[in-house]
Amino acid sequence: MLSEIADHIQPGLKVLFVGFNPSLRSGETGHHYANPRNRFWTILYRSGLTERLYHAAEDQDLLALGYGFTNIVSRPTRTAAEISTAEYAEGRIKLLHKITLSQPQVVCFVGKGVYKAFSGKDAVWGYQAEPIVEGTLVFVAPSSSGLVRMKLEEVIDIYRRLAIGLTRPDR
C-alpha cells in the first residue's frame, strides 16, 4: 500500500488547490500532481498563476507563492472510482477543518467532481456564489488529468480566470 502524501497548507494562502486524491505516481514520489500525463503544472504556468513552469518535485516550493495542496481523500489510487463512500464522508469533514483552520483566500477544486464530492452540489466553471467558509471564495476548475476531454487551451482559460481574480477583488 502506498503512503499518503503530505498536504502543503499554511495560514494565509492565496489558493488552496483540492484534488480527489493522489495518483499512484504521486503516492510513489510523495508529490502532488506527479503523474506525467497530468497537466497541472503546465496549466498553472500557462494560465499566469506561476511565472515559470514548476514540476511536481517542487510542490512544497509553491507555499512561498501562496499556493497550497490537499485532497478530499488522502489515499493514492489508480482512479477516483476506487474511493469509498466512507472515505468521502471522512474526507469532507477533514477538508472542511483544513479550510477553516488555514483560511485561504480561495479554495480551488480541481474538477467539478471534487467539488460535488465535497459539497453535494453541481457547479459552473469559475467562482461559486456560496462560500464554504466565511471569507474564503470557492473556485471550480477542470481536472488537470490527461483523461479530461477538454482542450488544454479551454482548461487554461478557466484557470486564467482564477489568476485574474486573485489580482482583482471584484473577480
Backbone bond lengths (Angstrom), bond angles and torsions (degrees), N, CA, C in turn:
res aa  C-N    CA-C-N  psi(-1)  N-CA   C-N-CA  omega(-1)  CA-C   N-CA-C  phi
1 M - - - 1.456 - - 1.527 109.25 -
2 L 1.323 116.12 133.60 1.456 121.49 -179.68 1.521 110.71 -77.27
3 S 1.321 114.74 151.42 1.458 120.29 178.95 1.516 111.00 -76.74
4 E 1.338 114.50 153.50 1.457 119.90 171.09 1.526 107.17 -67.94
5 I 1.327 117.04 153.34 1.458 118.95 175.86 1.523 109.17 -100.49
6 A 1.303 114.86 149.81 1.459 120.18 -175.86 1.523 111.39 -68.96
7 D 1.326 115.10 140.39 1.466 120.69 169.80 1.519 107.87 -69.07
8 H 1.307 115.31 153.00 1.461 121.22 170.12 1.523 105.05 -119.69
9 I 1.324 115.03 93.65 1.463 121.53 -176.12 1.523 108.55 -137.47
10 Q 1.317 114.62 141.09 1.467 120.93 172.05 1.524 107.51 -151.27
11 P 1.307 117.98 159.36 1.470 119.80 178.02 1.531 111.15 -62.10
12 G 1.331 114.93 147.89 1.455 120.50 174.16 1.515 116.31 80.09
13 L 1.317 118.17 19.65 1.467 120.46 178.09 1.527 110.63 -64.89
14 K 1.327 115.41 149.41 1.466 120.11 169.34 1.523 108.42 -71.34
15 V 1.333 116.02 -49.81 1.472 121.42 -177.15 1.527 109.96 -137.37
16 L 1.325 115.24 133.02 1.455 121.78 168.86 1.520 106.21 -107.42
17 F 1.324 117.05 111.72 1.465 122.49 178.84 1.528 108.35 -84.76
18 V 1.334 115.89 131.28 1.464 121.88 -177.33 1.525 109.05 -121.64
19 G 1.324 116.01 120.34 1.449 121.56 175.75 1.525 111.04 -104.48
20 F 1.344 116.22 175.87 1.472 120.72 174.99 1.526 109.07 -62.95
21 N 1.331 114.87 -63.60 1.449 122.63 -178.95 1.523 107.91 -168.56
22 P 1.320 118.04 164.93 1.458 119.68 -179.08 1.532 112.07 -68.11
23 S 1.318 114.27 148.09 1.465 120.22 172.37 1.530 108.79 -74.44
24 L 1.321 116.45 169.28 1.460 119.92 176.13 1.528 110.10 -60.94
25 R 1.330 116.37 -39.17 1.470 120.63 178.98 1.535 110.65 -63.41
26 S 1.320 117.05 -40.97 1.463 119.98 176.62 1.523 110.41 -63.27
27 G 1.327 116.63 -39.97 1.458 120.64 176.78 1.521 112.22 -62.40
28 E 1.328 117.10 -36.54 1.468 121.66 178.74 1.524 111.69 -70.50
29 T 1.344 116.92 -39.56 1.468 120.96 -174.19 1.524 113.55 -94.00
30 G 1.336 116.94 -21.69 1.455 120.39 -176.55 1.518 113.71 80.79
31 H 1.336 116.99 17.29 1.470 120.85 -177.91 1.525 111.14 -126.80
32 H 1.324 115.36 145.70 1.458 122.57 179.50 1.531 110.87 -70.02
33 Y 1.331 115.77 142.98 1.470 123.56 175.28 1.538 111.63 54.53
34 A 1.325 115.90 45.78 1.463 121.58 -175.20 1.525 114.23 -89.09
35 N 1.332 118.36 -12.87 1.463 119.57 179.12 1.523 108.51 -62.23
36 P 1.328 118.34 128.21 1.468 120.10 -177.21 1.542 113.49 -61.20
37 R 1.322 117.77 -20.74 1.473 120.73 177.97 1.535 111.94 -86.21
38 N 1.326 116.99 -7.55 1.458 120.04 179.24 1.529 108.60 -81.00
39 R 1.321 115.47 133.17 1.466 120.99 -172.79 1.529 113.31 -98.02
40 F 1.327 117.61 12.27 1.456 121.93 -172.90 1.527 113.08 -53.47
41 W 1.315 116.97 -50.90 1.468 120.54 -174.26 1.531 111.28 -67.23
42 T 1.319 116.80 -36.53 1.469 121.13 175.55 1.523 110.38 -65.52
43 I 1.319 116.75 -41.46 1.468 121.46 -179.78 1.532 110.28 -63.58
44 L 1.327 117.50 -44.48 1.470 119.62 178.79 1.524 110.55 -58.16
45 Y 1.306 116.07 -46.22 1.460 120.16 -178.02 1.530 111.93 -67.04
46 R 1.297 116.99 -50.39 1.471 120.45 -174.57 1.522 112.96 -71.76
47 S 1.338 117.59 -19.78 1.464 120.32 177.68 1.526 112.05 -85.60
48 G 1.323 117.00 -9.80 1.455 120.84 -178.63 1.522 113.79 93.23
49 L 1.316 117.98 4.69 1.465 119.96 178.37 1.530 111.68 -72.63
50 T 1.326 117.27 -28.71 1.459 121.44 173.77 1.523 108.92 -127.09
51 E 1.326 115.41 153.00 1.470 120.41 -178.26 1.516 113.02 -84.78
52 R 1.318 116.05 -11.83 1.467 119.97 176.67 1.521 108.29 -144.82
53 L 1.309 115.88 168.02 1.457 121.29 178.16 1.527 108.92 -79.91
54 Y 1.319 115.63 116.21 1.465 121.45 174.63 1.522 108.22 -92.86
55 H 1.313 115.07 167.50 1.465 121.92 178.02 1.528 108.35 -125.43
56 A 1.304 116.24 161.05 1.467 121.16 -176.29 1.527 112.36 -53.50
57 A 1.309 118.21 -37.73 1.464 121.43 -178.90 1.529 112.38 -64.45
58 E 1.325 116.63 -12.52 1.465 121.70 179.56 1.531 112.08 -103.79
59 D 1.317 117.86 12.06 1.469 120.01 -172.93 1.523 112.99 -54.04
60 Q 1.332 118.03 -39.37 1.464 120.55 -179.98 1.527 112.10 -65.28
61 D 1.329 118.13 -25.02 1.472 122.21 -179.43 1.530 112.10 -68.18
62 L 1.325 117.08 -21.38 1.463 119.67 -178.17 1.530 112.69 -74.20
63 L 1.330 117.21 -12.18 1.463 119.65 173.03 1.532 109.89 -58.18
64 A 1.329 117.11 -36.53 1.472 121.39 179.23 1.524 112.00 -65.06
65 L 1.334 116.57 -23.54 1.473 121.36 177.22 1.528 111.40 -89.25
66 G 1.329 116.44 -6.92 1.457 120.60 -178.79 1.516 113.60 93.02
67 Y 1.330 117.27 18.85 1.463 121.66 -179.92 1.521 110.04 -113.45
68 G 1.333 115.71 130.99 1.447 121.24 178.32 1.521 110.96 -121.80
69 F 1.342 115.20 167.79 1.458 120.90 -175.45 1.520 111.27 -138.62
70 T 1.319 114.76 136.92 1.455 122.04 172.40 1.519 108.09 -155.55
71 N 1.310 116.14 179.58 1.465 122.55 178.89 1.517 109.21 -138.15
72 I 1.326 116.00 156.37 1.462 118.78 176.86 1.532 110.21 -69.75
73 V 1.330 117.10 -30.90 1.471 122.87 175.24 1.526 106.65 -128.76
74 S 1.308 116.83 134.45 1.464 119.48 -173.60 1.527 114.47 -91.78
75 R 1.328 117.86 -10.36 1.469 120.84 -178.02 1.524 111.21 -78.69
76 P 1.347 117.80 125.18 1.469 119.97 176.21 1.536 111.44 -67.17
77 T 1.342 115.47 138.10 1.457 121.94 176.02 1.524 109.28 -142.36
78 R 1.326 114.87 165.73 1.460 120.00 176.01 1.534 110.28 -68.76
79 T 1.338 116.39 -43.04 1.466 120.98 178.79 1.532 109.44 -139.21
80 A 1.322 115.88 158.34 1.469 120.87 178.34 1.526 111.21 -65.49
81 A 1.331 117.80 -20.37 1.465 121.12 179.27 1.532 111.71 -63.62
82 E 1.328 117.87 -17.19 1.466 122.17 -179.83 1.528 112.55 -82.94
83 I 1.329 117.26 -5.24 1.460 121.02 -178.60 1.528 109.05 -81.46
84 S 1.329 116.51 131.94 1.463 120.79 -177.16 1.528 111.16 -84.49
85 T 1.321 115.12 161.57 1.466 121.62 176.05 1.525 110.08 -58.63
86 A 1.313 117.62 -40.41 1.472 121.81 179.49 1.524 110.93 -64.34
87 E 1.329 116.85 -39.74 1.475 119.68 178.27 1.525 110.90 -64.01
88 Y 1.338 116.75 -40.67 1.467 119.58 176.97 1.526 111.33 -63.63
89 A 1.321 117.15 -42.99 1.465 120.82 -179.63 1.531 110.26 -60.69
90 E 1.304 117.01 -46.61 1.466 121.04 178.14 1.537 110.30 -66.10
91 G 1.320 116.80 -40.48 1.458 121.58 -179.62 1.521 112.86 -63.30
92 R 1.332 117.23 -38.17 1.474 120.89 178.03 1.525 110.87 -60.69
93 I 1.314 116.59 -44.02 1.471 121.13 -179.91 1.525 110.20 -64.28
94 K 1.333 116.75 -46.92 1.467 120.94 -179.45 1.524 111.26 -63.79
95 L 1.343 117.17 -41.72 1.459 120.24 -178.75 1.522 111.27 -65.79
96 L 1.313 117.35 -42.72 1.461 119.80 177.66 1.531 110.48 -59.49
97 H 1.311 116.55 -40.50 1.465 121.20 177.89 1.538 110.58 -62.98
98 K 1.325 117.40 -43.71 1.470 121.41 179.36 1.534 111.02 -62.06
99 I 1.323 116.15 -43.41 1.471 120.48 179.92 1.531 110.14 -65.67
100 T 1.304 116.37 -44.41 1.464 121.24 -179.31 1.528 111.21 -61.44
101 L 1.329 117.20 -43.44 1.464 121.10 -179.17 1.520 112.89 -70.90
102 S 1.327 117.53 -42.23 1.470 120.08 -173.25 1.527 113.80 -86.53
103 Q 1.344 117.38 -22.61 1.467 122.04 178.21 1.536 113.44 47.98
104 P 1.339 118.25 56.25 1.467 118.63 177.08 1.531 110.69 -66.60
105 Q 1.315 115.95 158.53 1.463 120.51 175.42 1.533 109.43 -63.48
106 V 1.343 115.86 -42.97 1.468 122.38 -178.69 1.525 109.33 -137.37
107 V 1.327 116.44 138.05 1.462 121.58 166.94 1.519 105.53 -102.70
108 C 1.332 116.19 121.00 1.462 121.18 179.72 1.523 108.72 -107.68
109 F 1.327 115.48 113.10 1.462 121.02 175.91 1.521 107.84 -83.77
110 V 1.321 116.20 121.23 1.459 122.12 -176.80 1.528 107.78 -87.76
111 G 1.343 113.92 76.77 1.452 122.45 -179.59 1.517 111.57 126.86
112 K 1.333 116.01 137.85 1.471 119.57 176.62 1.518 111.06 -62.58
113 G 1.317 116.15 -34.19 1.460 120.00 179.58 1.517 112.49 -63.60
114 V 1.316 116.69 -35.62 1.462 120.76 178.28 1.533 109.11 -65.90
115 Y 1.330 115.81 -45.47 1.460 120.03 178.95 1.527 110.74 -60.96
116 K 1.336 116.44 -44.40 1.464 120.21 -179.33 1.537 111.14 -66.04
117 A 1.335 116.79 -38.58 1.468 120.15 177.57 1.519 110.90 -62.71
118 F 1.333 116.84 -32.15 1.457 120.80 179.61 1.522 112.20 -82.43
119 S 1.333 116.60 -48.95 1.468 120.59 -169.99 1.522 114.48 -98.34
120 G 1.339 116.09 -21.75 1.459 119.78 -174.16 1.521 112.59 79.74
121 K 1.335 116.80 5.99 1.466 121.69 -176.26 1.525 111.45 -114.25
122 D 1.319 114.95 151.99 1.458 120.47 170.98 1.517 108.20 -76.52
123 A 1.319 116.75 164.74 1.458 120.40 -176.96 1.520 110.46 -144.49
124 V 1.306 114.69 160.22 1.461 122.33 168.40 1.526 105.96 -102.98
125 W 1.322 117.24 161.08 1.458 119.47 175.31 1.522 108.53 -66.24
126 G 1.307 115.98 138.92 1.457 121.15 175.18 1.512 112.17 105.55
127 Y 1.341 113.51 -157.34 1.457 120.53 -177.54 1.524 110.31 -70.80
128 Q 1.336 115.83 140.11 1.457 122.35 179.67 1.529 109.03 -98.49
129 A 1.308 116.22 153.40 1.464 121.14 -176.51 1.527 112.30 -70.49
130 E 1.319 117.38 -32.90 1.462 120.91 -174.64 1.527 111.22 -106.91
131 P 1.345 116.35 131.08 1.468 118.76 175.04 1.526 110.35 -76.75
132 I 1.301 116.30 161.10 1.466 121.95 172.77 1.522 108.11 -88.10
133 V 1.308 113.75 -44.74 1.457 122.87 178.42 1.523 106.26 -125.66
134 E 1.310 117.48 134.49 1.459 121.35 -179.18 1.531 110.55 -53.01
135 G 1.334 115.42 129.76 1.459 120.77 178.43 1.512 114.64 91.01
136 T 1.323 118.26 -4.27 1.461 122.48 178.69 1.522 108.99 -117.00
137 L 1.330 115.82 121.11 1.461 120.90 178.19 1.523 110.09 -76.75
138 V 1.325 115.81 154.88 1.465 122.09 178.13 1.517 108.28 -116.60
139 F 1.337 115.70 129.40 1.458 122.45 177.83 1.523 107.25 -125.34
140 V 1.329 116.42 132.38 1.469 120.84 176.81 1.521 107.98 -112.74
141 A 1.330 114.92 122.22 1.464 122.43 -178.05 1.528 109.05 -120.62
142 P 1.315 116.76 158.68 1.468 118.65 176.49 1.529 111.43 -63.34
143 S 1.299 115.39 152.84 1.452 120.35 172.33 1.523 108.70 -60.40
144 S 1.319 115.71 147.16 1.465 120.50 178.69 1.522 111.68 -92.08
145 S 1.308 116.93 2.52 1.466 121.67 -179.72 1.527 110.71 -58.24
146 G 1.309 115.22 144.20 1.456 120.80 175.54 1.524 112.36 -66.12
147 L 1.339 117.59 -12.11 1.460 121.77 178.87 1.529 112.84 -81.21
148 V 1.327 116.76 -14.37 1.459 120.91 -179.32 1.524 109.06 -65.97
149 R 1.321 116.38 134.85 1.469 120.86 -174.66 1.519 113.97 -86.75
150 M 1.322 117.57 -6.93 1.466 119.97 177.33 1.529 109.10 -67.82
151 K 1.315 115.38 148.24 1.456 119.39 174.98 1.521 108.33 -66.90
152 L 1.322 115.63 143.98 1.454 120.98 -178.21 1.525 111.47 -55.62
153 E 1.314 118.26 -39.96 1.472 121.04 -179.54 1.527 111.59 -63.19
154 E 1.316 117.59 -36.42 1.476 120.58 176.97 1.525 110.61 -65.65
155 V 1.309 116.72 -41.16 1.460 121.63 178.84 1.528 109.52 -63.89
156 I 1.324 116.03 -46.00 1.470 121.24 -179.96 1.523 110.27 -60.33
157 D 1.326 117.96 -40.64 1.470 121.04 179.01 1.528 111.65 -60.32
158 I 1.312 117.42 -37.73 1.469 120.32 179.19 1.527 109.89 -69.02
159 Y 1.311 117.51 -44.03 1.467 120.54 177.09 1.528 110.95 -65.32
160 R 1.304 117.95 -29.92 1.465 121.68 177.02 1.532 109.82 -61.95
161 R 1.330 116.65 -34.58 1.480 120.30 176.05 1.528 110.79 -63.01
162 L 1.323 117.07 -35.08 1.460 120.80 174.93 1.524 109.58 -64.64
163 A 1.325 117.22 -47.09 1.470 121.63 -179.59 1.523 110.55 -59.88
164 I 1.323 117.17 -44.24 1.462 121.30 179.97 1.523 110.07 -65.10
165 G 1.314 117.48 -40.89 1.462 122.07 -179.52 1.517 112.63 -63.18
166 L 1.309 117.48 -27.90 1.457 120.54 178.36 1.521 112.07 -70.21
167 T 1.323 116.50 -24.80 1.462 120.16 -179.26 1.525 112.63 -99.41
168 R 1.334 116.79 -13.15 1.466 121.42 -179.74 1.526 109.51 -124.53
169 P 1.310 117.94 114.79 1.465 119.53 -177.40 1.526 113.71 -63.27
170 D 1.337 118.11 -21.35 1.467 120.32 -179.67 1.524 112.08 -83.82
171 R 1.337 118.18 -3.62 1.462 125.81 -179.02 1.503 110.06 55.36
